[in-house]
Amino acid sequence: MKLLRLNALSPRLQLPKTAITIGNFDGVHLGHQAMVSQLKNIAQPLGLKTMVIIFEPQPLEFFKGYEAPPRISSLREKVEYLTELGVDYIAIAKFDDTFRSLSAQAFADLLKLQLNAHSLVLGDDFHFGKNRQGNSEFLKQYGFQVTNLSTVEFNGERVSSTRIRNVLNQGDLALAAKLLGRPYSMIGRVQYGDQIGRTLNFPTINVAMNRHRPCLQGIYAVEVVCETAALTQIVSNAHPQLKGVAGYQAEALFGAANVGTRPAIQQQQPEWRLEVHFPDVSANLYGLLMRVTFLSYLHGELNYPSLEALRKGIDDDVVKLLEFRQNTPEFPF
């Protein structure tokens, strides 16, 4: 896979003939996967290279800022999942004032002249260009071979990023996994926090979420793997007597995660955090790239009246989540 950076003023790229699909691809869910599969099926007999164009930021983030829908997947995660699907190129289009002001004609020219597009695979409601002027019919008249993919359904309902956001917000991780085609996870580096957890005797890692806000909130059972090193080995080397609780995958650790703004903590400016506590672990994990996979929803965030009440609440949560791990020997979905 080759990664391309694209903007409205990019020079013509020296590319082979391409078949292209376009969209936010937030979550790279079953509908997106069907789109890429169709793209590959069209490209192969014609000798075309496959390309997926995604927007960064996502258009609604550009227009609405913090009020935009929460992201299912960060840019890193999108690129990883699309790479796993076997596309030849991922073009990241910088969505800014110049790009959003492109006319339908200018956008079609960009596809043809800069990206050497010959065939397009698009959703049945695809629109583009300033004021959404363009659609599939416009592109057909321009000269592209256009295939519109019908809606992908699961249990009689359309698979969409909006549906998955709602499912995650409701804590239904099993259904989210079915709609995504994989368990839901977030990837980020361990960064320094305010270390309040240490004062409560529940040290946590603070994992960067790389999105303006997440699409789930509350207390969860999770398993964590390090994307760049053997996590269980790092933990064992740091303190051989404190090896943690095994997750389900090789080299995974089981943990208790909080996703939210921590209403029980006095803060000048509340911010979204993903914090994970590993029972029976004492190790320096700063800077490591972690994948946090969500296994079970326990409850929403609670506004405890004091730090002592918070400590007792965390203790009770950890006990319940460890019971979940003990009573769930197989991966839950």
DRENDO-1510 file (C-alpha; in Angstrom, 1 decimal, always signed):
<recs>
REC; n; res; u; v; w
REC; 1; MET; +0.0; +0.0; +0.0 .
REC; 2; LYS; +1.2; +3.5; -0.8 .
REC; 3; LEU; -0.1; +6.5; +1.1 .
REC; 4; LEU; -0.7; +9.8; -0.8 .
REC; 5; ARG; -1.4; +13.2; +0.6 .
REC; 6; LEU; -3.9; +15.1; -1.5 .
REC; 7; ASN; -5.1; +18.7; -1.6 .
REC; 8; ALA; -7.0; +20.8; -4.1 .
REC; 9; LEU; -3.8; +22.2; -5.5 .
REC; 10; SER; -1.8; +19.0; -5.7 .
REC; 11; PRO; +0.2; +18.6; -8.9 .
REC; 12; ARG; -0.6; +15.8; -11.3 .
REC; 13; LEU; +0.7; +12.5; -9.8 .
REC; 14; GLN; +2.4; +10.0; -12.0 .
REC; 15; LEU; +0.0; +7.1; -11.3 .
REC; 16; PRO; -1.1; +4.0; -13.2 .
REC; 17; LYS; -4.7; +3.8; -14.2 .
REC; 18; THR; -6.9; +3.5; -11.1 .
REC; 19; ALA; -10.2; +2.4; -9.8 .
REC; 20; ILE; -11.3; +4.7; -6.9 .
REC; 21; THR; -13.8; +4.7; -4.1 .
REC; 22; ILE; -14.4; +7.8; -1.9 .
REC; 23; GLY; -15.7; +8.5; +1.5 .
REC; 24; ASN; -15.1; +9.0; +5.2 .
REC; 25; PHE; -14.7; +5.3; +5.9 .
REC; 26; ASP; -15.2; +6.0; +9.6 .
REC; 27; GLY; -15.0; +2.6; +11.2 .
REC; 28; VAL; -14.2; +0.7; +7.9 .
REC; 29; HIS; -17.3; -1.3; +8.7 .
REC; 30; LEU; -19.0; -4.1; +6.7 .
REC; 31; GLY; -20.5; -1.6; +4.2 .
REC; 32; HIS; -17.0; -0.1; +3.6 .
REC; 33; GLN; -15.5; -3.6; +3.3 .
REC; 34; ALA; -18.1; -4.5; +0.7 .
REC; 35; MET; -17.2; -1.3; -1.2 .
REC; 36; VAL; -13.5; -2.2; -1.3 .
REC; 37; SER; -14.3; -5.8; -2.3 .
REC; 38; GLN; -16.3; -4.5; -5.2 .
REC; 39; LEU; -13.6; -2.1; -6.1 .
REC; 40; LYS; -11.0; -4.9; -6.3 .
REC; 41; ASN; -13.4; -7.1; -8.3 .
REC; 42; ILE; -13.8; -4.3; -10.9 .
REC; 43; ALA; -10.1; -3.3; -10.9 .
REC; 44; GLN; -8.5; -6.7; -11.4 .
REC; 45; PRO; -9.8; -7.7; -14.8 .
REC; 46; LEU; -9.2; -4.2; -16.1 .
REC; 47; GLY; -5.6; -4.1; -14.8 .
REC; 48; LEU; -6.4; -1.1; -12.6 .
REC; 49; LYS; -4.8; -0.2; -9.3 .
REC; 50; THR; -7.2; +0.3; -6.4 .
REC; 51; MET; -7.4; +3.6; -4.4 .
REC; 52; VAL; -9.5; +4.7; -1.5 .
REC; 53; ILE; -9.9; +8.5; -0.9 .
REC; 54; ILE; -10.6; +9.5; +2.6 .
REC; 55; PHE; -10.9; +13.1; +4.1 .
REC; 56; GLU; -9.0; +14.6; +6.9 .
REC; 57; PRO; -10.5; +16.2; +8.9 .
REC; 58; GLN; -13.8; +14.5; +8.2 .
REC; 59; PRO; -16.1; +17.1; +6.5 .
REC; 60; LEU; -18.5; +17.4; +9.5 .
REC; 61; GLU; -15.5; +18.0; +11.8 .
REC; 62; PHE; -14.5; +20.9; +9.5 .
REC; 63; PHE; -17.9; +22.4; +9.5 .
REC; 64; LYS; -19.1; +21.7; +13.1 .
REC; 65; GLY; -15.9; +21.3; +15.1 .
REC; 66; TYR; -16.5; +19.8; +18.5 .
REC; 67; GLU; -20.2; +19.4; +17.7 .
REC; 68; ALA; -19.4; +16.9; +14.9 .
REC; 69; PRO; -20.3; +13.3; +15.5 .
REC; 70; PRO; -17.6; +11.4; +17.5 .
REC; 71; ARG; -15.2; +9.3; +15.5 .
REC; 72; ILE; -15.3; +5.6; +15.4 .
REC; 73; SER; -11.7; +5.4; +14.1 .
REC; 74; SER; -8.7; +7.7; +14.1 .
REC; 75; LEU; -6.8; +8.3; +10.9 .
REC; 76; ARG; -4.1; +5.8; +12.0 .
REC; 77; GLU; -6.8; +3.1; +12.5 .
REC; 78; LYS; -8.5; +3.8; +9.2 .
REC; 79; VAL; -5.2; +3.5; +7.3 .
REC; 80; GLU; -4.5; +0.2; +9.1 .
REC; 81; TYR; -7.8; -1.4; +8.4 .
REC; 82; LEU; -7.8; -0.3; +4.7 .
REC; 83; THR; -4.3; -1.6; +4.3 .
REC; 84; GLU; -5.5; -5.0; +5.7 .
REC; 85; LEU; -8.2; -5.0; +2.9 .
REC; 86; GLY; -5.4; -4.9; +0.3 .
REC; 87; VAL; -5.9; -1.6; -1.5 .
REC; 88; ASP; -3.0; -0.3; -3.6 .
REC; 89; TYR; -3.3; +3.4; -2.6 .
REC; 90; ILE; -4.9; +5.4; +0.2 .
REC; 91; ALA; -5.2; +9.1; -0.6 .
REC; 92; ILE; -5.7; +11.4; +2.3 .
REC; 93; ALA; -7.5; +14.5; +1.1 .
REC; 94; LYS; -6.9; +17.6; +3.1 .
REC; 95; PHE; -10.4; +18.9; +3.7 .
REC; 96; ASP; -10.1; +22.7; +4.0 .
REC; 97; ASP; -11.8; +25.8; +2.6 .
REC; 98; THR; -10.1; +25.3; -0.8 .
REC; 99; PHE; -11.1; +21.7; -1.1 .
REC; 100; ARG; -14.7; +22.2; +0.0 .
REC; 101; SER; -15.1; +25.0; -2.5 .
REC; 102; LEU; -14.2; +22.8; -5.5 .
REC; 103; SER; -17.0; +22.6; -8.1 .
REC; 104; ALA; -18.3; +19.3; -9.2 .
REC; 105; GLN; -16.3; +19.8; -12.5 .
REC; 106; ALA; -13.1; +20.6; -10.6 .
REC; 107; PHE; -13.5; +17.6; -8.4 .
REC; 108; ALA; -14.0; +15.3; -11.4 .
REC; 109; ASP; -11.0; +16.9; -13.1 .
REC; 110; LEU; -8.9; +16.1; -9.9 .
REC; 111; LEU; -10.0; +12.5; -10.1 .
REC; 112; LYS; -9.2; +12.2; -13.8 .
REC; 113; LEU; -6.1; +14.4; -14.2 .
REC; 114; GLN; -4.3; +14.0; -10.8 .
REC; 115; LEU; -5.3; +10.5; -9.9 .
REC; 116; ASN; -5.7; +8.9; -13.3 .
REC; 117; ALA; -9.1; +7.5; -12.4 .
REC; 118; HIS; -11.0; +5.3; -14.9 .
REC; 119; SER; -13.6; +3.5; -12.7 .
REC; 120; LEU; -15.4; +4.6; -9.6 .
REC; 121; VAL; -17.3; +2.6; -6.9 .
REC; 122; LEU; -19.6; +4.8; -4.9 .
REC; 123; GLY; -22.3; +4.6; -2.3 .
REC; 124; ASP; -25.9; +5.0; -3.6 .
REC; 125; ASP; -26.2; +8.4; -1.9 .
REC; 126; PHE; -22.8; +9.8; -2.9 .
REC; 127; HIS; -22.6; +13.6; -3.5 .
REC; 128; PHE; -19.6; +15.8; -3.9 .
REC; 129; GLY; -18.4; +19.3; -4.8 .
REC; 130; LYS; -19.5; +22.7; -3.6 .
REC; 131; ASN; -23.0; +22.6; -2.2 .
REC; 132; ARG; -23.1; +18.8; -3.1 .
REC; 133; GLN; -23.6; +19.7; -6.7 .
REC; 134; GLY; -22.2; +16.4; -8.1 .
REC; 135; ASN; -23.4; +12.9; -8.0 .
REC; 136; SER; -22.9; +9.5; -9.7 .
REC; 137; GLU; -24.9; +10.6; -12.8 .
REC; 138; PHE; -22.6; +13.7; -13.2 .
REC; 139; LEU; -19.5; +11.4; -13.1 .
REC; 140; LYS; -21.0; +9.0; -15.7 .
REC; 141; GLN; -21.6; +11.9; -18.0 .
REC; 142; TYR; -18.0; +13.1; -17.4 .
REC; 143; GLY; -16.9; +9.7; -18.8 .
REC; 144; PHE; -16.2; +7.5; -15.8 .
REC; 145; GLN; -17.4; +4.0; -15.4 .
REC; 146; VAL; -19.4; +4.3; -12.2 .
REC; 147; THR; -20.7; +1.4; -10.1 .
REC; 148; ASN; -23.1; +2.2; -7.2 .
REC; 149; LEU; -23.0; -0.2; -4.3 .
REC; 150; SER; -26.4; -1.0; -2.8 .
REC; 151; THR; -26.9; -0.6; +1.0 .
REC; 152; VAL; -25.4; -3.4; +3.1 .
REC; 153; GLU; -27.8; -4.6; +5.8 .
REC; 154; PHE; -27.4; -6.5; +9.0 .
REC; 155; ASN; -30.5; -7.9; +10.7 .
REC; 156; GLY; -32.7; -5.9; +8.3 .
REC; 157; GLU; -31.1; -2.5; +9.1 .
REC; 158; ARG; -28.5; -0.5; +7.1 .
REC; 159; VAL; -24.9; -0.8; +8.3 .
REC; 160; SER; -23.7; +2.7; +8.7 .
REC; 161; SER; -21.2; +4.7; +10.8 .
REC; 162; THR; -24.2; +6.4; +12.5 .
REC; 163; ARG; -25.7; +3.1; +13.5 .
REC; 164; ILE; -22.3; +1.9; +14.9 .
REC; 165; ARG; -21.9; +5.1; +16.9 .
REC; 166; ASN; -25.3; +4.6; +18.5 .
REC; 167; VAL; -24.6; +0.9; +19.2 .
REC; 168; LEU; -21.3; +1.8; +20.9 .
REC; 169; ASN; -22.9; +4.6; +22.9 .
REC; 170; GLN; -25.5; +2.0; +24.2 .
REC; 171; GLY; -22.7; -0.3; +25.3 .
REC; 172; ASP; -23.6; -3.1; +22.9 .
REC; 173; LEU; -20.1; -4.2; +22.1 .
REC; 174; ALA; -21.1; -7.6; +20.6 .
REC; 175; LEU; -23.4; -6.0; +18.0 .
REC; 176; ALA; -20.7; -3.4; +17.2 .
REC; 177; ALA; -18.3; -6.2; +16.6 .
REC; 178; LYS; -20.7; -7.8; +14.1 .
REC; 179; LEU; -21.3; -4.5; +12.3 .
REC; 180; LEU; -17.6; -3.7; +12.2 .
REC; 181; GLY; -16.4; -7.2; +11.3 .
REC; 182; ARG; -14.0; -7.1; +14.3 .
REC; 183; PRO; -14.1; -6.2; +18.0 .
REC; 184; TYR; -14.0; -2.4; +18.7 .
REC; 185; SER; -10.7; -1.0; +19.7 .
REC; 186; MET; -8.8; +2.3; +19.9 .
REC; 187; ILE; -5.0; +2.7; +19.2 .
REC; 188; GLY; -2.9; +5.4; +20.9 .
REC; 189; ARG; +0.4; +6.0; +22.7 .
REC; 190; VAL; +0.7; +6.0; +26.5 .
REC; 191; GLN; +1.1; +9.6; +27.5 .
REC; 192; TYR; +1.7; +11.4; +30.8 .
REC; 193; GLY; -1.5; +12.3; +32.8 .
REC; 194; ASP; -2.0; +13.9; +36.2 .
REC; 195; GLN; -1.3; +10.6; +38.0 .
REC; 196; ILE; -4.4; +10.9; +40.3 .
REC; 197; GLY; -4.9; +7.2; +40.0 .
REC; 198; ARG; -1.6; +6.6; +41.8 .
REC; 199; THR; -2.9; +8.6; +44.8 .
REC; 200; LEU; -6.0; +6.3; +44.9 .
REC; 201; ASN; -3.8; +3.1; +44.7 .
REC; 202; PHE; -5.1; +2.4; +41.2 .
REC; 203; PRO; -2.4; +3.5; +38.7 .
REC; 204; THR; -3.6; +3.8; +35.1 .
REC; 205; ILE; -2.1; +4.3; +31.7 .
REC; 206; ASN; -3.4; +7.4; +29.8 .
REC; 207; VAL; -3.9; +6.3; +26.2 .
REC; 208; ALA; -4.1; +9.1; +23.5 .
REC; 209; MET; -7.4; +8.7; +21.6 .
REC; 210; ASN; -6.5; +10.9; +18.6 .
REC; 211; ARG; -10.0; +12.1; +18.1 .
REC; 212; HIS; -11.9; +15.1; +19.3 .
REC; 213; ARG; -14.2; +12.8; +21.4 .
REC; 214; PRO; -15.0; +9.1; +21.5 .
REC; 215; CYS; -18.2; +7.4; +20.6 .
REC; 216; LEU; -18.4; +5.4; +23.8 .
REC; 217; GLN; -18.3; +6.4; +27.5 .
REC; 218; GLY; -18.1; +4.7; +30.8 .
REC; 219; ILE; -16.4; +1.8; +32.5 .
REC; 220; TYR; -15.3; -1.3; +30.5 .
REC; 221; ALA; -13.5; -4.6; +30.6 .
REC; 222; VAL; -10.7; -4.3; +28.1 .
REC; 223; GLU; -7.7; -6.2; +26.8 .
REC; 224; VAL; -4.6; -4.3; +25.7 .
REC; 225; VAL; -1.7; -5.3; +23.4 .
REC; 226; CYS; +1.3; -3.2; +22.6 .
REC; 227; GLU; +1.7; -2.7; +18.8 .
REC; 228; THR; +5.5; -2.3; +19.0 .
REC; 229; ALA; +6.7; -4.7; +21.7 .
REC; 230; ALA; +5.7; -7.7; +23.8 .
REC; 231; LEU; +3.6; -6.2; +26.6 .
REC; 232; THR; +3.6; -9.2; +28.9 .
REC; 233; GLN; +7.4; -9.4; +28.7 .
REC; 234; ILE; +7.8; -5.7; +29.5 .
REC; 235; VAL; +5.6; -6.1; +32.6 .
REC; 236; SER; +7.3; -9.3; +33.7 .
REC; 237; ASN; +10.7; -7.8; +33.4 .
REC; 238; ALA; +9.7; -4.7; +35.4 .
REC; 239; HIS; +8.3; -6.7; +38.3 .
REC; 240; PRO; +8.4; -10.5; +38.0 .
REC; 241; GLN; +5.9; -10.9; +40.9 .
REC; 242; LEU; +3.4; -8.6; +39.3 .
REC; 243; LYS; +2.6; -10.1; +35.9 .
REC; 244; GLY; -1.0; -8.8; +35.6 .
REC; 245; VAL; -4.1; -10.7; +34.4 .
REC; 246; ALA; -3.8; -12.4; +31.0 .
REC; 247; GLY; -6.0; -11.2; +28.2 .
REC; 248; TYR; -7.4; -13.4; +25.4 .
REC; 249; GLN; -4.9; -12.8; +22.7 .
REC; 250; ALA; -1.2; -13.7; +22.9 .
REC; 251; GLU; +0.7; -10.9; +24.7 .
REC; 252; ALA; -2.5; -9.2; +25.9 .
REC; 253; LEU; -3.2; -7.9; +29.4 .
REC; 254; PHE; -6.7; -7.6; +30.8 .
REC; 255; GLY; -7.7; -4.3; +32.4 .
REC; 256; ALA; -10.4; -2.0; +33.6 .
REC; 257; ALA; -10.9; +1.1; +31.4 .
REC; 258; ASN; -12.6; +4.4; +32.0 .
REC; 259; VAL; -13.6; +6.5; +28.9 .
REC; 260; GLY; -14.9; +9.9; +29.8 .
REC; 261; THR; -14.3; +13.3; +31.4 .
REC; 262; ARG; -13.9; +12.1; +35.0 .
REC; 263; PRO; -16.7; +14.2; +36.6 .
REC; 264; ALA; -15.5; +13.2; +40.1 .
REC; 265; ILE; -12.1; +15.0; +39.6 .
REC; 266; GLN; -11.9; +18.7; +40.1 .
REC; 267; GLN; -10.7; +20.1; +36.7 .
REC; 268; GLN; -10.5; +23.6; +35.3 .
REC; 269; GLN; -11.2; +22.2; +31.8 .
REC; 270; PRO; -12.7; +18.7; +31.6 .
REC; 271; GLU; -11.1; +16.7; +28.8 .
REC; 272; TRP; -11.8; +13.2; +27.4 .
REC; 273; ARG; -9.5; +10.5; +28.6 .
REC; 274; LEU; -9.0; +6.8; +27.9 .
REC; 275; GLU; -7.4; +5.4; +31.1 .
REC; 276; VAL; -6.7; +1.7; +31.8 .
REC; 277; HIS; -5.9; +0.1; +35.1 .
REC; 278; PHE; -4.0; -3.2; +35.0 .
REC; 279; PRO; -4.5; -5.2; +38.2 .
REC; 280; ASP; -1.3; -6.6; +39.6 .
REC; 281; VAL; +1.0; -4.6; +37.3 .
REC; 282; SER; +3.9; -2.2; +38.1 .
REC; 283; ALA; +5.7; -1.0; +35.0 .
REC; 284; ASN; +6.7; +2.1; +33.1 .
REC; 285; LEU; +4.7; +2.0; +29.8 .
REC; 286; TYR; +5.1; +5.6; +28.7 .
REC; 287; GLY; +5.5; +6.1; +25.0 .
REC; 288; LEU; +4.3; +2.6; +24.0 .
REC; 289; LEU; +1.7; +2.3; +21.2 .
REC; 290; MET; -1.3; +0.4; +22.6 .
REC; 291; ARG; -4.4; -1.2; +21.1 .
REC; 292; VAL; -7.3; -1.2; +23.7 .
REC; 293; THR; -10.0; -3.6; +22.7 .
REC; 294; PHE; -13.4; -3.2; +24.5 .
REC; 295; LEU; -14.9; -6.5; +25.8 .
REC; 296; SER; -17.7; -5.6; +28.2 .
REC; 297; TYR; -19.6; -2.5; +29.4 .
REC; 298; LEU; -20.1; -2.2; +33.1 .
REC; 299; HIS; -21.7; +1.2; +33.7 .
REC; 300; GLY; -21.5; +4.9; +32.8 .
REC; 301; GLU; -19.3; +7.4; +34.4 .
REC; 302; LEU; -20.4; +8.3; +38.0 .
REC; 303; ASN; -19.9; +11.6; +39.8 .
REC; 304; TYR; -18.6; +10.5; +43.2 .
REC; 305; PRO; -18.9; +13.0; +46.1 .
REC; 306; SER; -15.3; +12.6; +47.2 .
REC; 307; LEU; -12.0; +11.0; +46.3 .
REC; 308; GLU; -12.5; +8.3; +48.9 .
REC; 309; ALA; -15.9; +7.4; +47.4 .
REC; 310; LEU; -14.2; +7.4; +44.0 .
REC; 311; ARG; -11.5; +5.0; +45.3 .
REC; 312; LYS; -14.2; +2.6; +46.7 .
REC; 313; GLY; -16.1; +2.9; +43.4 .
REC; 314; ILE; -13.0; +2.0; +41.4 .
REC; 315; ASP; -12.3; -0.9; +43.7 .
REC; 316; ASP; -15.8; -2.3; +43.3 .
REC; 317; ASP; -15.5; -1.9; +39.5 .
REC; 318; VAL; -12.2; -3.8; +39.3 .
REC; 319; VAL; -13.6; -6.6; +41.4 .
REC; 320; LYS; -16.6; -6.9; +39.1 .
REC; 321; LEU; -14.5; -6.8; +35.9 .
REC; 322; LEU; -12.1; -9.5; +37.3 .
REC; 323; GLU; -15.2; -11.6; +37.9 .
REC; 324; PHE; -16.2; -11.1; +34.3 .
REC; 325; ARG; -12.7; -12.3; +33.2 .
REC; 326; GLN; -12.9; -15.3; +35.4 .
REC; 327; ASN; -16.4; -16.2; +34.3 .
REC; 328; THR; -15.6; -15.6; +30.6 .
REC; 329; PRO; -12.8; -18.0; +29.7 .
REC; 330; GLU; -13.4; -17.6; +25.9 .
REC; 331; PHE; -13.3; -14.3; +24.0 .
REC; 332; PRO; -16.8; -12.9; +24.5 .
REC; 333; PHE; -17.7; -12.4; +20.8 .
</recs>
